[in-house]
Amino acid sequence: MEILFLILIFAGIFAIYDAIRKVNNNILNQTEELKKINEQLKENSKD
């Protein structure tokens, strides 16, 4: 019974870790996209 609880706790910690990792990757991707958009806007405003 204790082993089952340990497995469930480990699975829960891994699920939380995976969710945080996905959110972090999404934030990084959005930041890169915003940088690209900002550069394009600067280039277009110079024209």
Phi and psi in radians as a Rosetta constraint file:
Dihedral C 1 N 2 CA 2 C 2 CIRCULARHARMONIC -1.149 0.35
Dihedral N 2 CA 2 C 2 N 3 CIRCULARHARMONIC -0.610 0.35
Dihedral C 2 N 3 CA 3 C 3 CIRCULARHARMONIC -1.127 0.35
Dihedral N 3 CA 3 C 3 N 4 CIRCULARHARMONIC -0.675 0.35
Dihedral C 3 N 4 CA 4 C 4 CIRCULARHARMONIC -1.070 0.35
Dihedral N 4 CA 4 C 4 N 5 CIRCULARHARMONIC -0.770 0.35
Dihedral C 4 N 5 CA 5 C 5 CIRCULARHARMONIC -1.105 0.35
Dihedral N 5 CA 5 C 5 N 6 CIRCULARHARMONIC -0.698 0.35
Dihedral C 5 N 6 CA 6 C 6 CIRCULARHARMONIC -1.116 0.35
Dihedral N 6 CA 6 C 6 N 7 CIRCULARHARMONIC -0.718 0.35
Dihedral C 6 N 7 CA 7 C 7 CIRCULARHARMONIC -1.131 0.35
Dihedral N 7 CA 7 C 7 N 8 CIRCULARHARMONIC -0.747 0.35
Dihedral C 7 N 8 CA 8 C 8 CIRCULARHARMONIC -1.127 0.35
Dihedral N 8 CA 8 C 8 N 9 CIRCULARHARMONIC -0.714 0.35
Dihedral C 8 N 9 CA 9 C 9 CIRCULARHARMONIC -1.125 0.35
Dihedral N 9 CA 9 C 9 N 10 CIRCULARHARMONIC -0.775 0.35
Dihedral C 9 N 10 CA 10 C 10 CIRCULARHARMONIC -1.079 0.35
Dihedral N 10 CA 10 C 10 N 11 CIRCULARHARMONIC -0.756 0.35
Dihedral C 10 N 11 CA 11 C 11 CIRCULARHARMONIC -1.116 0.35
Dihedral N 11 CA 11 C 11 N 12 CIRCULARHARMONIC -0.678 0.35
Dihedral C 11 N 12 CA 12 C 12 CIRCULARHARMONIC -1.138 0.35
Dihedral N 12 CA 12 C 12 N 13 CIRCULARHARMONIC -0.770 0.35
Dihedral C 12 N 13 CA 13 C 13 CIRCULARHARMONIC -1.112 0.35
Dihedral N 13 CA 13 C 13 N 14 CIRCULARHARMONIC -0.726 0.35
Dihedral C 13 N 14 CA 14 C 14 CIRCULARHARMONIC -1.128 0.35
Dihedral N 14 CA 14 C 14 N 15 CIRCULARHARMONIC -0.686 0.35
Dihedral C 14 N 15 CA 15 C 15 CIRCULARHARMONIC -1.124 0.35
Dihedral N 15 CA 15 C 15 N 16 CIRCULARHARMONIC -0.725 0.35
Dihedral C 15 N 16 CA 16 C 16 CIRCULARHARMONIC -1.137 0.35
Dihedral N 16 CA 16 C 16 N 17 CIRCULARHARMONIC -0.766 0.35
Dihedral C 16 N 17 CA 17 C 17 CIRCULARHARMONIC -1.034 0.35
Dihedral N 17 CA 17 C 17 N 18 CIRCULARHARMONIC -0.789 0.35
Dihedral C 17 N 18 CA 18 C 18 CIRCULARHARMONIC -1.133 0.35
Dihedral N 18 CA 18 C 18 N 19 CIRCULARHARMONIC -0.699 0.35
Dihedral C 18 N 19 CA 19 C 19 CIRCULARHARMONIC -1.135 0.35
Dihedral N 19 CA 19 C 19 N 20 CIRCULARHARMONIC -0.750 0.35
Dihedral C 19 N 20 CA 20 C 20 CIRCULARHARMONIC -1.120 0.35
Dihedral N 20 CA 20 C 20 N 21 CIRCULARHARMONIC -0.696 0.35
Dihedral C 20 N 21 CA 21 C 21 CIRCULARHARMONIC -1.100 0.35
Dihedral N 21 CA 21 C 21 N 22 CIRCULARHARMONIC -0.728 0.35
Dihedral C 21 N 22 CA 22 C 22 CIRCULARHARMONIC -1.143 0.35
Dihedral N 22 CA 22 C 22 N 23 CIRCULARHARMONIC -0.739 0.35
Dihedral C 22 N 23 CA 23 C 23 CIRCULARHARMONIC -1.109 0.35
Dihedral N 23 CA 23 C 23 N 24 CIRCULARHARMONIC -0.737 0.35
Dihedral C 23 N 24 CA 24 C 24 CIRCULARHARMONIC -1.094 0.35
Dihedral N 24 CA 24 C 24 N 25 CIRCULARHARMONIC -0.747 0.35
Dihedral C 24 N 25 CA 25 C 25 CIRCULARHARMONIC -1.107 0.35
Dihedral N 25 CA 25 C 25 N 26 CIRCULARHARMONIC -0.682 0.35
Dihedral C 25 N 26 CA 26 C 26 CIRCULARHARMONIC -1.119 0.35
Dihedral N 26 CA 26 C 26 N 27 CIRCULARHARMONIC -0.709 0.35
Dihedral C 26 N 27 CA 27 C 27 CIRCULARHARMONIC -1.108 0.35
Dihedral N 27 CA 27 C 27 N 28 CIRCULARHARMONIC -0.749 0.35
Dihedral C 27 N 28 CA 28 C 28 CIRCULARHARMONIC -1.118 0.35
Dihedral N 28 CA 28 C 28 N 29 CIRCULARHARMONIC -0.728 0.35
Dihedral C 28 N 29 CA 29 C 29 CIRCULARHARMONIC -1.118 0.35
Dihedral N 29 CA 29 C 29 N 30 CIRCULARHARMONIC -0.741 0.35
Dihedral C 29 N 30 CA 30 C 30 CIRCULARHARMONIC -1.141 0.35
Dihedral N 30 CA 30 C 30 N 31 CIRCULARHARMONIC -0.649 0.35
Dihedral C 30 N 31 CA 31 C 31 CIRCULARHARMONIC -1.111 0.35
Dihedral N 31 CA 31 C 31 N 32 CIRCULARHARMONIC -0.743 0.35
Dihedral C 31 N 32 CA 32 C 32 CIRCULARHARMONIC -1.110 0.35
Dihedral N 32 CA 32 C 32 N 33 CIRCULARHARMONIC -0.732 0.35
Dihedral C 32 N 33 CA 33 C 33 CIRCULARHARMONIC -1.098 0.35
Dihedral N 33 CA 33 C 33 N 34 CIRCULARHARMONIC -0.721 0.35
Dihedral C 33 N 34 CA 34 C 34 CIRCULARHARMONIC -1.117 0.35
Dihedral N 34 CA 34 C 34 N 35 CIRCULARHARMONIC -0.660 0.35
Dihedral C 34 N 35 CA 35 C 35 CIRCULARHARMONIC -1.094 0.35
Dihedral N 35 CA 35 C 35 N 36 CIRCULARHARMONIC -0.757 0.35
Dihedral C 35 N 36 CA 36 C 36 CIRCULARHARMONIC -1.105 0.35
Dihedral N 36 CA 36 C 36 N 37 CIRCULARHARMONIC -0.769 0.35
Dihedral C 36 N 37 CA 37 C 37 CIRCULARHARMONIC -1.102 0.35
Dihedral N 37 CA 37 C 37 N 38 CIRCULARHARMONIC -0.734 0.35
Dihedral C 37 N 38 CA 38 C 38 CIRCULARHARMONIC -1.073 0.35
Dihedral N 38 CA 38 C 38 N 39 CIRCULARHARMONIC -0.757 0.35
Dihedral C 38 N 39 CA 39 C 39 CIRCULARHARMONIC -1.118 0.35
Dihedral N 39 CA 39 C 39 N 40 CIRCULARHARMONIC -0.717 0.35
Dihedral C 39 N 40 CA 40 C 40 CIRCULARHARMONIC -1.127 0.35
Dihedral N 40 CA 40 C 40 N 41 CIRCULARHARMONIC -0.709 0.35
Dihedral C 40 N 41 CA 41 C 41 CIRCULARHARMONIC -1.119 0.35
Dihedral N 41 CA 41 C 41 N 42 CIRCULARHARMONIC -0.694 0.35
Dihedral C 41 N 42 CA 42 C 42 CIRCULARHARMONIC -1.125 0.35
Dihedral N 42 CA 42 C 42 N 43 CIRCULARHARMONIC -0.732 0.35
Dihedral C 42 N 43 CA 43 C 43 CIRCULARHARMONIC -1.129 0.35
Dihedral N 43 CA 43 C 43 N 44 CIRCULARHARMONIC -0.725 0.35
Dihedral C 43 N 44 CA 44 C 44 CIRCULARHARMONIC -1.219 0.35
Dihedral N 44 CA 44 C 44 N 45 CIRCULARHARMONIC -0.560 0.35
Dihedral C 44 N 45 CA 45 C 45 CIRCULARHARMONIC -1.296 0.35
Dihedral N 45 CA 45 C 45 N 46 CIRCULARHARMONIC -0.403 0.35
Dihedral C 45 N 46 CA 46 C 46 CIRCULARHARMONIC -1.288 0.35
Dihedral N 46 CA 46 C 46 N 47 CIRCULARHARMONIC -0.507 0.35
